[in-house]
Amino acid sequence: MNEEGAPYFGVTGNSDSLYGYLFAHFIGEQEDGEQIYFALSRDGLHWQDLNHSQPVLRSTVGERGARDPYLLRSQDGSRFYLMATDLSICRRGGWRDAQATVTGSRSLIIWESADLVNWSEPWLAEVAPEEAGCAWAPEAIYDDEAGDYLVYWASSLETADGSGRGLYIYCSKTSDFRSFTEAELYITRGEHNTIIDTTIIKAGGKYYRASGDGHITIEASDHLLKEWKTVSTLDSLGLRLTGKDVEGPEFFKFNGEEKWGLLVDQYASDGGYLPIVTTDIGDPTGASWRRLKPEEYAFGRLKKRHGTILPLFKGEYDAIWAKWGG
């Protein structure tokens, strides 16, 4: 059973108990930095880099750069999908025009695997509206009510008054990660304000999402596509972190515990990821939230940039280690 009580039928899940974690990430804008790297952990806090600190997956399509990966286990447990931003700042020579209508990629890069070891060739899925300038930081979650997957990402569009471009969260539905419904606006903070880097997790029967919108804002809802209400920000929780300090929030659940992690990228100080833990995502007081001290975690030699954490069964953990460990 998974953490929400749904069965896993995948052949790699040879134990009822989750055993460890896989971290997929990129490392920066240098040569080979915008590809997919793997790390393993038993506790979700101490990580070992794999494949001799070299990329495990490389993009050979689009801009030939892969950033902001998200790794998803299919609802029936038979497949894994890894999505990433189709963007290479290294090849572009910088951030200039990365969001431009003419040059920004409107596609996601997607890989598929049955066992997390053997992966398909990557393909491009064009998802963003025609007038969009990018499709950044994709994630997906299974929609129990609709019986398909909600995929969401950030796209930039011109404001109606022509005063500039804003970044908003768009979404689409899919059942196979190859065919997608027409993109729809999912989250906005107003036409002239930006929101990026949304992550969603289901906990205790509710959905929670965190987004970068000047703060790291946490919201809650009973339904993925209905009304969401603001719960807190990392600043209001007393953690003294705003969007000027951190970006790229990523939720995950600790195996076998009623405890959740929220990773945030300390981009402003070039400090890498910072783990924050809570026993109640919906707590607006901060009493159940804690910012971990440096001695409580270790991310390995490679700097982890905007990545994704997937809970693993022992057979999956062992197979990944046998392939890329040592």
N, C-alpha and C positions, 0 to 999 in steps of 0.2 A: 504493500500500500504506500502511496506517496503521502506527503505531509498534509494534504487536504482530504485524504481518505479514498482517493481514486486508485484503482489497481494499475500496476505497471506490468505489461505483458512482454516487455523486451527480453530477448534471449540473454542479453548481457546482465540483466538484473537477477543474479543467481542467489540473492539473499533478500529476506524481507526487511533487513535493516540497512539503512544508509551508512556508509563507511567513511567517506572522505569527500573532497571537493576538487573540481577542476577550474582553474582560472584561465580564461582566454583574454588576451589583451594585445595592444600594440605598445611601442616603447618611445616613439618620438618622431621628429621630422627628419632625422638623419637617413642616410642611405640604408635601406633594409629595415628602417624603424617602423614604417607604415605597412607592416605585414602582421600575421597572426602568430603570437607566441603562446605557449602553454606553461602552466605551473601547477603543481599538485600540493595538497595539504591534507592532513588528517583532522585538524581542528578548525580550519577556516581562518586562522590567524597567522600561522607560520607556514611559509611557502617555499618550495624548491623549484627552481627553474628547470625546464626540460629541454631535451634536444641540444645539449651543450650551448644553451642560450642563443640558439639560432631559430628562425621562424619555422613553424610546423606547417603552416599553410601560406601560400603566396598567391596574390591576385595576378592573373594573366589576362584580365579583361578590363575594359573601361580605362580608367586612369592608371591602372596597375599599382594602386595603393589601397590598402584596407585599414580603416580606422574604426574605433568605437564598436568592437564586435559584441554581438549578443548571441548566446548559445541556449537553445530551447530543446527540451525533450518533448516529443510528440505525446499527445494525450493517451494513446494506446501503448506508448513505450517502445514502439518498433523502430523509430527514426529519431535522428537529431538534426536540427537545422542551425547553421551558424550564419548570421546576417552581419554585414558590416557596411560602413560608409565607403562609397566609391570616391576616393579622394587621395591625391598624393601632393602634399605641400612641397615635398622634396623635389619632385619632378617639375612642379609649377615654378619653383624658385621663390616661394613665399606665399603669403595669404592673399595677395592682390588678385581680385576678380574671382576668388574661390566661391563667392555667393552670387556671381553675376548671372543674369538671365541667359546670356549667350554661351558662357563657358562652364557653368556649374552643372555637375551631373545630377540628373533627376532619377537615377537608378540606385538600387541596392545591390550589393554583391551577396550571393547566397551559395553556401556549400551544404551538402547532405551526407549523412553517414548512418550506417546501421549499428555501429559499434564504437564510435569515437576514435577509432584507429585508422580505418580505411575510409577515405573521403572522396567524394565526387570531384570532378573538375568544377570550378566556380562558374556561375552564370549570373547575368545581369537581369534584374527585374525592374522595369521602369514603373515607378509608382507615383511620383510627385506630379502635381498639375503642370500643364504646358508652360504656364507663365512663371513657374517657380525657378529659383536659382540654385537649389541644392536639395539633397535629401540626406540629412545627417542623423547619426546616432539612432539607428532603428532598434526597436524592441518588439516583442510579440508576447501575447498571453492568450491562453485558451478561454473562449467565451462559453461557459457552461449553458447559458440560456440559448445561444444561437447555434451551438454545435460546430463552430469554426474558430479561426484564430483572428484576433484583432492585432494588426500590425500598425505601429505608430512611429513617427519620426519628425524631425524639424525641417521645415522648408521656409525659404525666404521669398517674399513677394513685395512688389511695389505698393506703397500706400495709395489710397484713392486720390489723395491730393497731390501726388507726385513728389512728396517731400523726402522720400528715401525708401529704404527697404526695412521690413520688420521680419522677425523669425517667429513662426507659429508652429504648433504641433498639428500635423495632419494624420489621418488614419485611413486604413483600408482593411477589407476582410479577405481571407484566403482559407482554403482547405488543403492546399498542396504546396504552397510557397512558389508556385509558378504562375498561376492565374490570380489576379487581384481585382477587386472591385474598384470603381473610380474613387479617387482620393476625396476625402471630405475633411473640412476643418474640424479639429477635435478639441484643442485648447488654445485660447488666446487670452492675453492680458490687456487687450485693446490694440488697435491698429498700429499705434506708434510705440508700442512696447514689445519687448522680446521675451520669448520663453523657449527654452531648449532642454535637452537631456532628460526627458521624462522616463521614469522607471516605475513599474507597477508590480505589486505583489498581492496575493490573496492571503488573508490571515483572519482566523476566527469568524469566517463567513462574510467578511467585508473585504472590499478592495481598497488598497492604499496606494497612492502615487506620490512621488517626489519629483520636483521639477526645478530647473534653474531659471529664475525670473527676476533677478536682482537679489533674491534670497534663495535658499533651498526650501521651497514651500511644500508642505505635506498636506494632502487632501484625502478624504474618505468618501466612499459611496457603496451602496448595496448592489449597484449595477454598473457595468463598464461604460455604457452609453447613455446613462441618465445623469441626474444632477450630482455634482460633487461639492462637498463642503470643506472649507479650509479648517485644518486641525491645528497647525502650528507652523513655525519656521524654525530652523536650527538656532536662529538668534533668539526667538521668543522662548525656546526651551532652555535658555541659559548657557548654550554651548559657545556663544561668542563667535559665530561663523555666519557670514553673509555671502552673497554672490561675488563680492570683491575678494573673498578669500578662497572659495572652493567652487568646483563645478563637477559635472559628470556623476551625479548621485547614482548609486546602484544598490538595490535591496537584495538580500538573500536571507534564508532561514538556516539557523544552526541545526544540524542533524540531531534528532532525538530530544530537543529542548524547546520550550516555549520561549525562545529568544531569537531575535532578528538582528542582522547587521545592516548598516547603511554605510557604504564606502563613499567617500567624497575625495576628489582630486584637488590637492592643494596647489593649484596651478599658479597662483599669485606669488607664492614663495618658492616655487619649483621643488616642493617638498614631497611630491608623490602622494600616494593614497593614505588617507587617514580613516581608520575604522571607528564607527560609533555603534554602540549596541543598546538594545532596548528589550524589555520584556512586555512592552505594550506600545505598539506603534501609534495607537489612538490616544495615548496620554498627552494632553496639552500642557501639563504642568512642568514636565521635565524631570519629575521624580524617578521615572523608570528609565531615563536615558543617561548614557555615560560615554564620554569621549575617552578612548583608551590612551594610555601612556605609551611612549615609544618602546619601553621595555616589555610591553605586553603583546607585541606583534613583530613580525619580520617578513618582508615581502621579497626576500631574495636579492640577488645581485642586480638584476634588471629592474629599471624603474617601470612600474605598472601604470600605464596610461589607459584611461577610460575603457574598462573591460567588463567582464561578466563572470559570475560564479555559478557553477552547476553542481548540485549534490550528486554523489556517485555511490553505487553499490560496490562491494569489494571486488567482484569480478571485473567491473569496468576500471576501477582504480589499478588493479594488478595488470590488466592488459595495456593501459596507457603507460604505466611504469616500465613494463617489459619492452615496449616499443621505443620510448623516448627518454627513459630514466637513466641513471648512472652518471 
